[in-house]
Amino acid sequence: MEPLLRVENLRTVFDARPEPVVAVNDVSFEIRKGETLGLVGESGSGKSVTAFSIIGLVQEPGRVVGGKVFFQGKDLLALPENEMRAIRGAGIGFVFQEPMAALNPVMRVGAHIAEALTVHGLASRHDARARAIELLRAVKIVDPEKRVDDYPHQLSGGMRQRVMMAIALACKPPLVIADEPTTALDVTVQAQVLELLRDMKREFDLSLLLITHDFGVIAETADRVAVMYRGKIVEQGAVRDIFRNPQHPYTRGLLASIPGGEPGTRLKGVQSEEHW
């Protein structure tokens, strides 16, 4: 069966002096229907740039210079912008890392969700409000009839992240990309958001690309994992196999750096390449 998403030899650079900086270097992976792929690595490894490259939202001075991205059989990198706009939201939903940066501070929560529906012609303005309330209820926001008229600053960080999920799910896309969805949330709220992601995946029959620096999140949520280091994927496979028998030194270093030893023991850091 053809994968839902197949990325082949993706390469993205940022123009700089004296020479371009390679942010994504020959990256390849695939996601099948109903599967969650975790893309894990340290900050700056190229995870988010990979996601933005897939949906055509790399900002200048960045640019995709090579590779192919097949989604439902179409090469997204070859599509004109008007066709990509139709795929964003309706085909691929996106949960941004910073909800307060992604949400318009002068738009009510319901208006954000309604806009996603009306832009893609999936609801009239009148029906979109009712659908927004349904989606807020689906992502477990209490009293959605009231919250639909709130502004982003009136919500907690966890609730804003739930709103981002509601927007991503509004058009019932087959694939959702979640970029560090638990960053800056406390541990309890992180657990709630991860549980919600699993529930939404099951309820909406989603495939999920989950971007994170946290192997704990991968262990709880993903089916397969791709480990990214300095713009390259250095190892990928089933989560269970990677945890039990990591092959690459960087993967072993990431796993070894997870806290969980005896109280008072020194935390381990990821060693640099010269020590591999």
N, C-alpha and C positions, 0 to 999 in steps of 0.2 A: 504493500500500500504506500502511495506517495505521501511523504511527510507534509504536515500542514505548513511548516516553515522550514526552508533549507537555506542556510547561509554558506556560501562557497567563497573562500579566499578573499574575504572582505578586508579592504585596506583603506584607512582614513588617516589623513595627515592634517597638520595645522601649519600654515605658512608662517615661517619665522626666519630670522637671520641668525647665523649665516646660511642655514639650510632648514628645510621643513622638518617638523617633529612628527614622527610616526606614532599615532595614538592607538591605532588598531592595525595589527600586522598579520595579514594572511590568516584571518580567523574563519573557521568552518565549524558548523554544528547544525543539528536539525532537531525539530520538535514535532512529535506525532500527536494526532488527535487525542485529547484527554490526558496528555502527559504534562508534568511539571519538570522543567529543566532549570536547575539552579546555576547561575553564573556567579562564581565567587572569586574574590581576590581583594587585595588591599586597596585603599583609596588611591586613585591615580593609575590603576592598572589598565584602564580602558573599558571598564564594564558599561558605564553610562554612555560613553561615546559610541560603543557598539549598538546600544539600544536606539540612540538617536539616529545613527546611520541607517538602521533598518527602516525607520519610519520617515526618513528624509527630513529630519529636523536639525541636522548639524549646522551650527551657526558659523559664519565667517569669523576668523580666517580658516576655519576647518572645512574640509571637503573630502568626499569619498572619491578615491582615485582608482579603485580596482575592485573586482569581485562581482558576485551576483547574489541577490536575495530573492528567492522564490517563495511566494506566499500564494497558496491555492493555485499553483501552477504559473503564476505571473511573476516576471522579474521586476520587482519594485523599483530597482535602480534605473530601469529603462522607461518608466512611466512618466508622462508629463505631470506637472504639479496639480492640475485640476483632477486628474484621476487619483493621485495620491491623497488628495483631500477627501475623496470619497471613501478611501480605504481606512484612513485614520478615524477611529471612533466606531465606524460601522463594521470594519473588518478586523482591526487591531485596536483594542482599548489600551490606554496608558495611564498608570498610576504614578504620578511624579513624586520625587523624593521630598520636596518641600511644598506642602499644600498651600501655605500662606503666600508663597511666590507664584504658584500656579493659579490660585483662585483670585478673581477680581475683587478687591476689597469693597467696591461700591455696588456689587451685584449680590442680590439675595441668593441663598443656597439653592432654592427652587429654580431660579432663573438660570443658574449654571447648568443644571440637569436638563431643563426645558430646552435650552439652546442646543445641546447635543442632539436632542430628538428632532427639533424643527429644522436644523441645518441639513439633516439627512432625510427630511421629508417623512419621518416616521410618526409624527403626531401634529395636530393643529395646536395653536397656542393655548386654546382652552383645555384640550385633552392632555397637553404636556404637563400641566400643573398636577393633575390627578396622577399621572404616571410618575412624576417626581416624588410625590408622597409615597407611592407604592415602593419605589426604589429605596427611599430613605428607610422605610420599614424593613425592606429586604436586607439592608446592611445593619439592621438592629439599632437604629437611632430611636431613642425613646421619644414619644409624642411627636411623630413626624408632621402631623397637621400644623403644629406650632413652629417646629424647627424649619419648615420649608420657607418661612419668611425671615429667618435670621440672616445676619451678615456673617462672613467668615470669622471676624474677630470675636463674635459672641460665642463661638464654639471652642471646646478644648482641642488640644492637638490630636487626640485619638478620634474625636468626632469629625474633625476636618479630614483626617485620612479616610474615614468611612464615606464622607461626601465624595472624595476623589474616586473611591471604588464605585459609588453609585453612578458617577459620571462615566466612568470607564465601562460600566455594564449596561448603560442606558440603551444602547443600540444592539445589545445581545451579540457582541462580536465573538467569533470562535477562538480568538487569541487575545490574551491580556498580558502586557508587559508591566511588571511592578518593579519600579526602581527604588531599592532601599525603602520599602514601605514601613519598616519599623524604626527607622533612624529617628533619634531625638524623642522617642517615646519611652516612658518608664516601663519597667519589666512587666508589670501586670497588664498594661495596655498593649504592649508588644504581643503578649500571649493571646489577648483577645483579638487583635488584628490578624494574627496568623491563623487562629481558629476560624475567623470569618473568611479568610482567603480559601481555606479548605472547604468550608461550607458553600461558598459561592462557586468554586470550581465544580463541585458535585451538582449543585442546583441548576447552574447555567450550562453545564457540560462544556467547561472551558479547557483550553490548553493554556499553560502559564509559563512565561519566562520570568523567573524570579531572580532579581539582581540583589546581591548582598555581600557584605564582607564577613558575615557571621556564619560559621559552619554549624552552629546550633540551630539556626533558622533552616539551613539546608536539611539537617537531619530530621526535623519535624515536618517538613513541607514537600521536599522535592523527591522525584523518582530517579532522576539522573542529575549529575553535576558536571560542570565544565569549570576547570580551575584556570584563572587568567593571571598572567604575570607579565608586566611590561609590554602590554599590547598583544600578547600571544596567548593562545590556549595551550597550556603545557600538559594537561591531562584531563580526560573525561571518561565517564563510565557510570554504572549504576552506583547510587549513593552507598549502598551496603558494601560494594566491592572497594570503593575508594576509601571508606572508613577502615575497613579491615586490612587492606593491603595497598596503601598508597605507593605509587611507583616513582613519582618525581620528587626530588629533594624539597622543592618549594611547597608541594602539597603536604609532605611530612612535617615541614616546619610550621605551616599554618595549623595543622591538627595538634602538634605538640604545644603550640602557644595558647590553646584553649585553657582557661582557668578550670580547676577542678581537682587539683592535688591536695595533699594534706595541708591544713592551716599552717602558715608560717614558711612554707616552701617557696623558693624563688620562682617567679614566672619565667618561662622560656620565650625568647624572641625568635623571629624568623632570621636565620643566618643569611648573610650576603652570598652572592654567587661564588665568590672566590673560596668559600668554605664548603661548597657542595662536593 
